[in-house]
Amino acid sequence: MPELLELTRIQGGWDLFMTSYVEASRTLRRNPERLAGLWAERRRAVRAHPLSDEVRGLYDAQIVRSRAALAGLAPPLLQRYAGSAVPLIEHAWLRSSPLRSSAVEAARTVLKELSLPDEEALATVTSPPGGGPAGRTAKTANGFRILAHDDGTTSSLAVLLHELGHFLYEADPRPGPTESLVHYVESEATALALGRVGFDRYLAALPEAGERRRLWAAYCDTEAWLNHFYFLTEAAELGLCEPPSGSLDMLYLRDTYSISVGYQFVYAAASSLMADRPERFVARLSPVGGPGTADGHPRPSEHPESNPEHRRIGEEMTSTW
């Protein structure tokens, strides 16, 4: 098992998207030459991305899982935008549904219902500087801070719950390198799991929640499908496999122009790891912990590559999630 997967950042895209996400997207739409420059920078980053024999083996195993996931999950509907295919799913309800108070207070209720610690994590929540990406968990000199926009809608709650998964995983010290591949995957799997389980718990408490929970389940399935699609696209860029059929505009889920090369693997492996039982990862965030855990967290041997139980397909490195 390699101790470190070196992730190669597309610096130009990172600088652009550290301001307003919406404005950055508009800038690229209006300036084809800048978009072309970012793709050229990404191609250089792909060529520079290190792939040891061990890492190549992990990628090869994930290619099999991700292809199975694409076959097993319903692909999203597509529409054309600016000449590109983009996923079309029902998400307007996420942005148009107001919360009774704020995303922070709604998340506090959810965490208490799940018996998870809330005080320290929620005390760190602040808005991203300049708008920034939708949300991320940043490492600071004194620990971690959640950067997430709280506009009082269910959309901001969904983002915040994902980042809380990262925070609760990262803030509890444990042995082992914090920049290992195992660490990245477990942190992302925990964030995906708390986002999915926590938001569903919030919806379940609402009157006539059935339709919203159906829409949320469909949204999560689409996110998982895209995680595997984007991984296979990146694996193809690295020369490891043939690309998946068709192409998608990656601005839908996250900006590929700022994400580190190699992190699509982390998203895909995390989706595979938590697909069958996301509640398992949520329970491990509890201070009490449980069987097979160390301080409430998965042991390194529970990486999807090393535990056969996690090889079934169903359904950011600090400051870059």
N, C-alpha and C positions, 0 to 999 in steps of 0.2 A: 504494500500500500504506500503510494508516494506521500510524503509529508506535506508537500506544497504543490498546488497547481498555480503556476505563474499566470496571472491574468493580465492581458495587455489592453490598456485603456485607449480608446479613441479620443485623444485629448481635445481636438477641435470641437467635437460634438459635445463633450462634457462641459467645456467652457460655454458653449452656446446655450445648452439646456439648464445651466445653473441660474439663468435669469428666469423669465416667464416661459413656462412650457408652451402655452398657447402662442405667444409671440415668436418663440423659436420655430414652431411648426410653420407659422405663416411666413417667416423669413425664408425657410427652405422652399416652400411652395412658390414664393415670388422670385427666388434667386436660384435658377437651375444650376448656375455655375458653382454656387456654394455647396449645393447638394452633391454635385459631381465631385467636388473637392473632398467632401466627407467620405464618400464611397471610396475614393482613391486612398484616403488615409486609412479606412477600414481594411482595404486590401493589403496595405503595407503591414498593418497590425496583425492580420491573419498570417501573413508570411513569417512574421517574427515570433508568432506564438509557439512556445516550446511544447513538444509532444514526445515525452519519453516513452519507452516501450510499455511501462506500467500504465501511464495515462492513456496511451493509445488503446490498451486493452480495456480500460474502463469505458472509453468512448464506444468501442466496438460492442460491448455488452449493452450499453444504453441504446445504441442504434436498433438492436433487436427489440428491446422493450418499447421504444418510441414508435417503431413501425407497427407493433401490435396495438399500441394505444390509439394510433390514428385509425386503425381498422375497427377498433372496438367502440370508440367514442363518435357521436354524431358530429360531422363537420359543421362549422357555422355557415349560415347563409352569407352570400357575398354580394356586394354592390360595387360599382365602379366610382372612383373618386380621383380626380386629377390623373386619369389614365391608369390608375392602379386598382387592384382588387383589395377591398378592405372588408373585414367581417361585419355583418349586420346582425346584431342581437338586440333584444329588448332590454335596454338599460336606462331609458328616459325616466322610468319610475324611481330609479336610484337617486337621480339628481333632483327630481321634482317633489319627493316626499319629505316634508319637514319633520324634524325631531321635536319632541316636546320641550327640550331645553337645548342641549349642545351635544356634540359628538363625545366630548370628554365625559359628561355626566351619564350619557347612555352607555358608554363603554364601562364606566365604573359599575353600573348595575349589572352588566353582563359578566364582568370579572367576578363580582361577588357571588353571582348565581353559580359560576363555575368553580368557586372556591379557589380563586387565583388572587395573588397579591395585586393591589391596585394603587396604593398611595404613592410609592416611589416612582413608578412608571408614569402615571398620569401627571405628576408634578413636573415632569420634564417636557411636556408637550408644548411646542411653540410653532409658529408659522414658518415655513421655509423662507429664507432670505430672497427677496425679489420675486416671490412666487415659486420658482424652482420646480423640480419634478413633483409629481402628485404627492409623494411622501417618502421619507427615508429615515433610517435610524443611523445617527452619526456618532462616531466615537469622539469623545472630548478628552481633555487632560484629566478630568475627574470621573470619567465613566462613559455613559451613553446618554443621548438626548434624542427624542422623537421629534422630527420636523414634519408636521402635517397640518394642512389647512382645515380649519373647523368652520364650515359655513352653515352648520345647523341642519344639514340634510343627511339622509341615510347614506348617500355616497361617501361623505366624509367619515361617517362611522365605519363603513366597510374598509376604507383605507387605514383608519386608525387601528382597527383590530388586527390587521395584518402586521402593522409596525409594532404593535404591542407584543405580538408573538416573537418578533426579532428581539425586542428589548428584554423580555423576560428570559429568553434563552441566553442572551449575551451577558446580562447583568449578574448572573449567578456564576461565580468562578468555578472552574473545573479543571482537572489536569489535561494536558495535551496542548498542542499548538493551536492558536486561535486563527491561523491562516491556512489550516490544512483543508484538504478537499472534504474530509468527513465533516469538519466544522461548518463549512459553507452549506453543504447539503442539508445537514440537520437543522441549521438555523432557518433556511428557506422552507423546509418541510414544516417546521413548527409554525412559521408565520402563515403559510398557506392553510394549515390546519386550524389555527385559532381564528383566522379570518373567516373560514367557511363555517366552522362550528359555532363561533361566537355570534356571527351575524344571523345565522339560522335561529339561534336561541332568542335573539332580539325579535325576529319576525314572529316566532311562535307565540310570543306574548301579546301580539296585536290582535284586534278583532278581525275575523274573516281573513286569517293569515294564509290560507291554503294556496291562493293564486300567487301571492308574493313569494312564498317559499318555493313554488314550482319555477318561477322566473329566476330566483336566486340559484337554484340547483342547475338550471340550464346555463346560467352565466358562468358558474364554476366549471361546468363540463367544457364550455367553450374555452375558458382560460387554460384548462389542462390540455385541450387539443392543440391550442396555439403554442403552449410550452414545448410540446413534442415536435410540432411542425417547425418552429424556429430552431430548435436544436438540430433537427435533421438538415435544415438549410445551412446552419453553421458547420456541421460536420462535413457537408458537401464542399463548403468553402475550404475546409482543411484537407480536402482530398481523401476523406475516409469512406465516402459512400456516394451514391447518386442522389441528387436533390429530390425532395418530394415533388409530386406533380403540381404544377401551377406555382404561382408566387403571390405573396400577400404583402401589403404595405405594413411594415412593422410599427408604424407610428400608432397603430390601434392600441396595442397592449403596453408597449414601452418603446422608447426611442432607441433604436439599434445604433444610432449615431453617437451615443455616449456610453452605452453599456460595454463592459470589458469583454474582449474576445475570450471565450471559454466559459462565460457565465451562463450561456444558453444550456450547457450541460448541467449546471447546477439546478436550474429551473426544472429541466426535464427529469433529472434524477429525484429531485424533491417531490415532484408530482407523482412519480412512481412509488416513492417511499411511503407517502401518506394516503395513497389512493383508497385503499380498502378500509382503513380504520383511522380517520383523522382524529377521532376522539382520544385515541391512545396518546398522541403527541400533546394534546391539550392537558390530559391528566398528568403527564410528566412535568408540567410546569408548576404543579402544586408543590408547596414546600414539604408536604408529607412524603411525596415520591411514591414508590410502589415497587413491586417485584421486578427484578431485571433492570433497575435503574441505579444510577449513581447521582446522588443529590437531586433526584427528581428528573434526571436527563438520560437519554439513551446512551448506552455504552458505545464506544467507537466500533466495536465488532458488529453493531447493528446497521452499518452502512449497507445500502442496497446491493453492493457488489459482494459482500461477504456473508450475508445471511440469506439462505434460500427462501425463507418465508417472505422476504420483501421483493422477490423477483416476479411476483404476479403483477400484471398490468390491469388496472381498473381505473378506476376512478371508482442584501447585496453586500459579502465583503463589506465591512463597515463603511458608511457614508455613501454607498452606491446602490442600495437596495431600491 
